Amino acid sequence: MDRNTIKILCIFLTILLSHSFCQAQQIITDWEKKYTATAAGSESRAQIAGRYAQALFFNQQTDKALHILKDNLNAAESFKDSKYAAYLSAILSMNYRIMDDIVQAKKYSRLATSYSLRSTDREIRGYVCYTIGWLHVRNGEENDAVKSFLEGLKWLEEAPVSETLYARKSSILTELASIYSDWKEFGLQEKYTTLALDVAIKQNEPSAIFSSYMLMGNMYEQHYINNTNEIKMRDLAEEYYNKAISFHQQHETSIPFGSNLSFAALNLANLYMRYYPETFKTKALYYANLAIAKAEETQHYTQIASAYGILAEIELRENNLANAKNYLLKSLSEIMKDPLADEKILMNINLNLSEIYETEGDLTKAIHYYKDYIQLFSSVYDTEKMEQGRRIEAQFEGERKEQHMVRLQLESEKKEQQIKLMQVLALQQKQELQNSKLNEDNQRKQLELADLEREKQTQELRLSRLESQQRAQDILNVQNQLSYKDKLNRNYSILAAVLFLFILALSYAYRERSKSMLQKEELHLLALEKERQNSKISTLTAMLDGQELERGRLARDLHDGLGGLLSGTKINLSQVVDRINVPAKKEVQESLDQLDIAVNELRRVAHNLMPDLLKKYGLEESLSDYAQRMSHATLDVSAQFLHYTGRLSEEQQLITYRIIQELVNNAVKHADSDQILIQLVEEENTIHLTVEDNGKGFDVPSTTEKKSAGLINIQSRVNFLKGNMQIQSSQELGTTVEIDFPFG
C-alpha cells in the first residue's frame, strides 16, 4: 500500500473517531434512541441531530441525514443561542462537499459563519473555523485552510472543557499535521502530530490514542523516506507502530474498528521489508501474516491483498518466482472482492504478474496482465492529472483574489500614517514569498506531469516489444515444424532407396524388365524430389514475402504514426519554448534536440525495414546509399560493383540486399571491425558477392554447429537464389563471406 493511501486512511479514521463513531449499525441504533427520546424543536434534539445525521451519512443513508439536519436547522433558527444553527449548518456544508455539491457547501458554510458570529460560545466558533478550513483543504486552498485552522485552534484553547472539546481539537491538529506533511515542513508536522497525541491522551479515548500512535509512526516513516540517513526516524516509526499494535491488543474491546489492528500490522510489515536489513525478514513475515489473519476476520479485502503483496515482494527478492506468483494471484483474487478496489494496488499486482510471466517465457499471460496494467495506469493517470489541474487552478484563483485584496488595502491605506504603510509592505513581501512558493510548486507539478507522460510512452513501447517477442516465437514454431517435415522427407527417401536395392537384388534374373522398372522408379523419384523442392521454394517464397510485407507495414507505421507524433510534439514544443521562463527553457531545448535524434533514428530504422531506393533506382544505388549510412567516424563501409548491368529481377535484388544487410549488421554487432567491404561482380549469368571485414573473426565450425539464427536466415535466402555460400574466418584476421548464384 502506498504512503499517500496510508496517510489518507489515518486521517479518515481520526475524523471518524473524533465524532465518536462505533460499530456502524449499533451507532445508528443508539443515536436514533437518543434522538427520539428528546422533544422535537428542543436544543437537546438539535445537538443530538448533528451526531445522528453524521452516523447516517457515513453509512450511506444520505437522504435521511439531510432531512434530519434541515428540519432541526429550521427549528434552531428560532433559538436564543445561535450556536446550534451554526453547528448544524457546518455539518451540512461538509456533507454537501463530500457529495461534490460545491454550491450547497458554500451556502451552508456562509450560514455557519453568520450564526457563529452571533453566538458567544467560543467552542462553536472554533468548530466553524475547523469546518471552513476543512472545506479549503478539499478545494486545494491549503494556505487559507491553515489560517482557518489556526483561528479555530485559538477559539478552542479559550473554550471551557466539554465532552466534544478534545475531539474537535484533535481534528484540527490532525488536519494541520497533514498539510505540513504535504508541504515537507517536518518540524511543524511533528509539532501538531505530537499535540494531537497529547489531546487524545487527555481525552482518554482508546480509538483516538491508537489513531495518534499510527499518525506518529507514519510521520516518522515519511521523514525517513525523505532522508534515509536519519536512521533514528525509522526506529521511531517502528516504536510508534509497535505502540499502536500493543495498545490495540490491550484495549481491543474498546476500539470499534476491527480493521485497525490489521492496518497497523500491515504498516509495520512494510516498514521491516523495505527499510530494515534482511535479518528483519522474520518480523516482516510475522506482521504480514498477522495482517492477513485480522483482515480476514473483518473481511477487509484491500488489506489482505496488500499483505499478500508484501509476501510476494519478499519472495521476489529471493528470486522465488513461483511463490511470488502465487501470492500475487491471491492478492488479485482478494482485492477483486472489494467493490471499491484501490486502482494503484491493482496496477502494481498486474505489473508484477506481467514481469514474472515474461521471465517465465509465458508471453501470452504477460501481455494480458500488462494490458490490464496499462488500462489502470491510464485511468489513474487521467484522474490525477485532472485533480492536479483543478488544484492548481483553485490555488491560482485564491492567490489572485488575495493579491487583489492586498492592492485594495494598499490603495486605501496610502493616506494613513507611515507605520500602516510599513505593515502593508511587510504583508506584500509575505504574499510575494507565498507566490514564489506557489510558482515553484506549479513548476514541480508540471514536471511530474511530464514524467507521467514519458512513463506512459515507455509502457506502450514495452507492450509493443512483448507483442514482437510473441510474433518471433510464432515464427520459430513454424520453422520448427518445417524442419520436422524436412527430416521426415529425408527418412522417406532413405526408405525408398533401401526398398529399391532390395527389389533390384530379387529381380536380377529379370534384368531387362527390372531395368525398365528401375528407370520408371528413378523418374518417379526425380519427380517427387522436384515437387518437394518446388514446395520448399513456395514455402520459402511465401515466408520471405510475408517478412517483406511485415517490414513494409512496420516501416509505414513507424514513419506515418510514430514519426508524425514525434514531429507534432517537436512543433508544439518549439512554439512553447519562447514563452516559458529562462530556467526551464534550456531543458525544453534539450528535449527538442533529443526529439531530432529520435526522428532521425526512426527514419533510419524505417529505411532499413523497407529501402525505397531499391524500388526506385535499383540494387547498386540502394547499396551505395546503405554503405554511406552505415559508415561513421569509427567504421568505413564501402560498396564496389564490377561489370554489373542491373539485369537482376526485383525479387533477386531484394533478397541480395537483405543478405548484404544481414552480413553487415553481423559484422557491426560482433566483429568490432573498422572496415567493411561489399563487392558485387557480374560474370555472364552468375553473380559473385563478397562481404569482408577486418574484425576479430570467429570459429566457423563451432558457429555452424550452434545453428545461429542469422546464418540460417542468410543460408535460406542463398538457397532460394539457388546459390552457394562459403565462409572463411580466423581469429583476429577478419571474416570473408563469398556467395555465388545464377540469374537470367
Secondary structure as UniProt FT lines:
FT   HELIX           3..18
FT   TURN            19..20
FT   HELIX           24..37
FT   TURN            40..41
FT   HELIX           43..57
FT   TURN            58..60
FT   HELIX           62..76
FT   TURN            77..78
FT   HELIX           83..98
FT   TURN            99..100
FT   HELIX           102..118
FT   HELIX           122..138
FT   TURN            139..140
FT   HELIX           142..158
FT   TURN            163..164
FT   HELIX           165..182
FT   TURN            183..184
FT   HELIX           186..203
FT   HELIX           206..226
FT   TURN            228..229
FT   HELIX           231..250
FT   HELIX           252..254
FT   HELIX           259..275
FT   HELIX           278..280
FT   HELIX           281..298
FT   HELIX           301..317
FT   TURN            318..319
FT   HELIX           321..335
FT   TURN            336..337
FT   TURN            339..340
FT   HELIX           343..360
FT   HELIX           363..413
FT   TURN            414..415
FT   HELIX           418..506
FT   HELIX           508..510
FT   HELIX           511..556
FT   HELIX           557..562
FT   HELIX           563..577
FT   TURN            578..579
FT   HELIX           582..609
FT   HELIX           612..617
FT   HELIX           619..630
FT   TURN            633..634
FT   STRAND          635..642
FT   HELIX           650..666
FT   HELIX           667..671
FT   STRAND          675..683
FT   TURN            684..685
FT   STRAND          686..693
FT   HELIX           700..705
FT   TURN            706..707
FT   HELIX           709..720
FT   TURN            721..722
FT   STRAND          724..730
FT   TURN            731..733
FT   STRAND          734..742
//
